[in-house]
Amino acid sequence: MAKKEAPIDALSHFLPPETYTLVHAFLHEHKVHLTITRARESLLGDYRHATHHENHRISVNGNLNPYAFLITLLHELAHLLTFQRHGPRVDAHGREWKHEFSLLLKQFLQYKVFPEDIRMALAKSLHNPAATTCAEDDLMRVLRRYDPKKEGACMVEEVPVGSKFVVKGGRVFRRGEQLRKRIRCVEEGSGAVYLFSPIYEVKLLD
């Protein structure tokens, strides 16, 4: 299974320094069942609202760096607060959710728990947060500065035009031109064209 349970005190190992007490207070107040998962390609976190049989449930990928982990957790807590205050009939990432997420970010920003580059990237998105952390390209670029270094790893936008790179699973592509929001790449062998996010992580081939 992808999920694993951990004692709540272990959460401190996934968070930036001095944020555990504040985060734990949120989780305790709202009776959140938090699960830390292995890496998931399609999402960084997930929220399931409380039912008659279960508490609110939040999962966050455990491979995230502490700042990305905290931001993802706040994203999911904003879903919880939106559900509590507005019910299930509002848009998942509508104005109600954006309002709740912005309030949470402001609260943590005032405690100065983020490095200056992350703080500035978050401040830019406060008025209109994206539906997913992955959708905030500028924020993701900054957050990745705090990831553990991987030999040969880079973002597609860092691959020189005409050079080859490999993605998870072993498929090889040659980088093409930058389009409006995506980068055109051609798969070696099949010749199929794919549009990659500029910040998608790949491994550069020599």
C-alpha positions in Angstrom: 0.0 0.0 0.0 1.2 3.6 -0.7 0.1 5.0 2.7 1.8 4.6 6.0 0.8 5.6 9.5 3.2 7.4 11.8 2.9 8.8 15.4 1.8 12.4 15.4 5.1 13.5 17.0 6.9 12.2 13.9 5.2 14.9 11.9 7.9 17.4 13.2 10.5 15.6 11.0 8.5 16.6 7.8 7.9 20.3 8.8 10.1 23.4 8.9 11.5 24.1 12.3 9.2 25.7 14.9 6.0 25.0 12.9 5.0 21.7 14.6 3.1 23.2 17.5 1.0 25.4 15.3 0.3 22.7 12.8 -0.5 20.2 15.5 -3.0 22.6 17.0 -4.9 22.8 13.7 -4.9 19.0 13.3 -6.1 18.5 16.9 -8.8 21.3 16.8 -10.3 19.9 13.6 -9.8 16.2 14.5 -7.8 15.5 11.3 -6.5 12.0 10.6 -3.2 12.7 8.8 -1.5 10.1 6.6 1.9 10.6 5.1 2.3 8.7 1.8 4.9 7.7 -0.6 5.5 9.9 -3.7 2.5 10.1 -6.0 2.9 11.4 -9.5 -0.6 12.9 -9.9 -0.9 14.8 -6.6 1.0 16.1 -3.6 -1.9 15.9 -1.1 -5.5 14.9 -0.7 -8.5 15.8 1.5 -11.6 13.7 2.4 -14.3 15.3 4.6 -15.5 13.8 7.8 -18.5 11.4 7.8 -20.5 9.8 10.6 -17.9 7.1 10.8 -14.6 8.9 10.2 -12.8 12.1 11.0 -11.5 14.5 8.3 -8.7 12.7 6.4 -5.7 14.4 4.9 -2.8 12.8 3.1 0.5 14.4 2.1 3.4 13.0 0.1 6.3 12.2 2.5 9.0 12.9 -0.1 8.4 16.6 -0.1 10.9 19.0 1.4 9.7 20.7 4.6 8.4 23.9 3.0 6.6 22.1 0.2 5.1 19.7 2.8 3.8 22.5 4.9 2.3 24.4 1.9 0.6 21.2 0.7 -0.8 20.5 4.1 -2.2 24.1 4.4 -3.7 23.6 0.9 -5.6 20.5 2.2 -6.5 22.2 5.5 -8.1 25.0 3.4 -10.3 22.4 1.8 -11.4 21.3 5.3 -12.2 24.8 6.5 -14.1 25.5 3.2 -16.2 22.3 3.8 -16.9 23.3 7.4 -17.9 26.8 6.6 -19.6 26.5 3.2 -20.6 22.9 2.8 -19.9 20.5 -0.1 -21.7 22.5 -2.8 -19.0 25.2 -3.5 -16.4 24.7 -6.2 -13.4 22.7 -5.0 -11.0 25.6 -5.7 -13.4 28.4 -6.0 -13.4 31.8 -4.2 -14.3 30.3 -0.8 -11.3 27.9 -0.9 -9.0 30.6 -2.2 -10.1 32.8 0.7 -9.4 30.1 3.3 -6.0 29.2 1.8 -4.9 32.8 1.7 -5.8 33.3 5.4 -3.8 30.2 6.3 -0.8 31.4 4.3 -1.0 34.8 5.8 -1.0 33.3 9.3 2.1 31.3 8.7 3.9 34.1 6.8 3.6 36.4 9.8 5.6 33.8 11.8 8.4 34.0 9.3 8.8 30.3 8.9 9.7 30.5 5.2 12.9 31.6 3.6 12.7 34.9 1.8 12.5 33.5 -1.7 9.6 31.2 -0.8 7.9 34.0 1.2 8.0 36.3 -1.9 6.7 33.6 -4.2 3.8 32.9 -1.8 3.0 36.6 -1.4 2.6 36.9 -5.2 -0.1 34.1 -5.1 -2.0 35.3 -2.0 -4.7 37.1 -4.0 -5.4 34.2 -6.3 -3.9 30.9 -5.2 -3.7 28.1 -7.8 -5.8 25.0 -7.6 -2.6 22.9 -7.0 0.9 23.7 -5.8 2.1 22.2 -9.1 0.2 24.8 -11.0 2.3 27.6 -9.4 5.3 27.3 -11.7 7.2 30.2 -10.0 6.5 28.8 -6.6 7.6 25.3 -7.6 10.9 26.6 -9.1 11.7 28.2 -5.7 10.6 25.2 -3.6 12.8 22.8 -5.6 15.8 24.8 -4.5 15.3 23.1 -1.1 14.9 19.5 -2.5 17.8 17.1 -2.0 20.1 17.2 -5.0 19.8 14.3 -7.5 22.6 13.6 -9.8 21.6 14.5 -13.4 18.2 15.7 -12.4 16.8 18.9 -13.9 13.7 20.6 -15.1 12.6 20.3 -18.8 13.2 24.1 -19.2 16.8 23.5 -18.2 17.4 21.0 -21.0 19.1 22.6 -24.0 17.0 22.6 -27.1 17.8 19.5 -29.2 19.2 17.6 -26.2 17.8 14.3 -24.9 16.4 13.5 -21.5 14.8 10.5 -19.9 11.6 10.4 -17.7 10.6 8.0 -15.0 10.0 4.7 -16.7 12.8 5.0 -19.1 11.3 6.8 -22.1 13.6 9.1 -23.9 12.7 12.5 -25.4 14.4 15.2 -27.4 13.6 18.7 -26.2 12.0 21.1 -28.8 10.8 24.7 -28.7 9.1 26.5 -25.9 5.4 27.1 -26.6 3.2 29.5 -24.6 3.0 27.4 -21.4 4.5 24.1 -22.4 7.6 22.7 -24.1 7.3 20.6 -27.2 9.3 17.4 -27.0 9.6 14.4 -29.4 9.8 10.8 -28.1 12.8 9.0 -29.5 11.8 6.0 -31.6 8.1 6.7 -32.0 8.4 10.3 -33.1 5.3 11.1 -31.0 5.0 14.7 -29.8 4.4 15.5 -26.2 3.9 18.9 -24.4 5.8 19.0 -21.1 5.5 21.4 -18.2 8.6 23.5 -18.1 9.2 22.5 -14.4 8.7 18.7 -14.9 11.7 16.9 -13.4 13.7 14.7 -15.8 17.2 13.3 -16.1 19.5 14.9 -18.8 21.3 12.4 -21.0 24.8 13.1 -22.2 
